[in-house]
Amino acid sequence: MQKGVLYGVGTGPGDPGLVTRRAWQLICDAKIIAYLAPDTGDSFARSIVADAIAANAEEISLRVPMRPGRAPAQSIYDDGADQIAARLEAGQDVVMLCEGDPLFYGSFMYILARLKTVFSVRVVPGVTSMTACAAAHLHPLVARNDMMTILPAPLDDDALRQAIIAADAVAIMKLGRHMPRLRALLTDLGLAESTLYVSHASLERQFSCALHEAPDDAPYFSMLLLYKGQDPWIRT
Ligand SMILES: C[S@@+](CC[C@H](N)C(=O)[O-])C[C@H]1O[C@@H](n2cnc3c(N)ncnc32)[C@H](O)[C@@H]1O
């Protein structure tokens, strides 16, 4: 029997209008949908494309407890990969939803790593949260020969400091409880004035402001953007 295909599909940063046509069509046609969800509550990726999911589609919800500073237990991905593999082995296609882009800090990669040597896998890229945050600010991410660095906030202060100093443009993700530490670090580097904060980019509750107005306890879906290069609209 021919095996099924696993599709890793980006659902974009939140606004259903930012889901690609290919992703939307695959989700509409899917008989089996998989996604990661927190231990309680809904999957964000699923909520973005809820209108496209057929009422009779089978849904595989992989519950991943998110604990600050700790990677989820690998056994959860093992179990999820096993559930998906069983459908693929039986010749059924599976569409796995992933918020933003599946391969940009996306948990889809843990399933991909487990299944790609055995099954056909295709990835449909999505609009990333980083580009959605830049759009929220009407601010360039990078220009000319600038070097851009993407940093997860849980890195220690020394690693953050060195990377920020070396970069022309920086995106800092996964802010959460790290905001007070990041604010102090960026202020110490003299960069607080040029740092922008965005939460829930592309959603109705999108919020953006300068760093000094940003909350200390940032929501999970938030990011800092910092541009240290020369403003690209200045002609030289
Ligand atoms: C595990 S990463 C997932 C990234 C996602 N795969 C992407 O392509 O953007 C989660 C982080 O992405 C950022 N993020 C995701 N969606 C966001 C949004 N709508 N607005 C602001 N930040 C967002 C936050 O920094 C969050 O902590």
The ligand as an ORCA input file, in Angstrom:
! r2SCAN-3c Opt
* xyz 0 1
  C       8.117     28.888     19.255
  S       8.262     30.451     18.458
  C       7.292     30.174     17.020
  C       7.674     31.039     15.845
  C       6.821     30.797     14.614
  N       7.026     29.453     14.090
  C       7.067     31.823     13.512
  O       7.305     31.437     12.361
  O       6.994     33.009     13.806
  C       7.207     31.430     19.453
  C       7.637     32.890     19.515
  O       7.307     33.516     18.278
  C       6.936     34.871     18.527
  N       5.570     35.080     18.021
  C       4.780     34.151     17.451
  N       3.635     34.714     17.025
  C       3.690     36.034     17.336
  C       2.827     37.135     17.127
  N       1.648     36.991     16.505
  N       3.220     38.361     17.560
  C       4.423     38.518     18.186
  N       5.286     37.494     18.395
  C       4.935     36.274     17.979
  C       7.041     35.112     20.027
  O       8.317     35.669     20.324
  C       6.920     33.701     20.562
  O       7.511     33.596     21.849
*
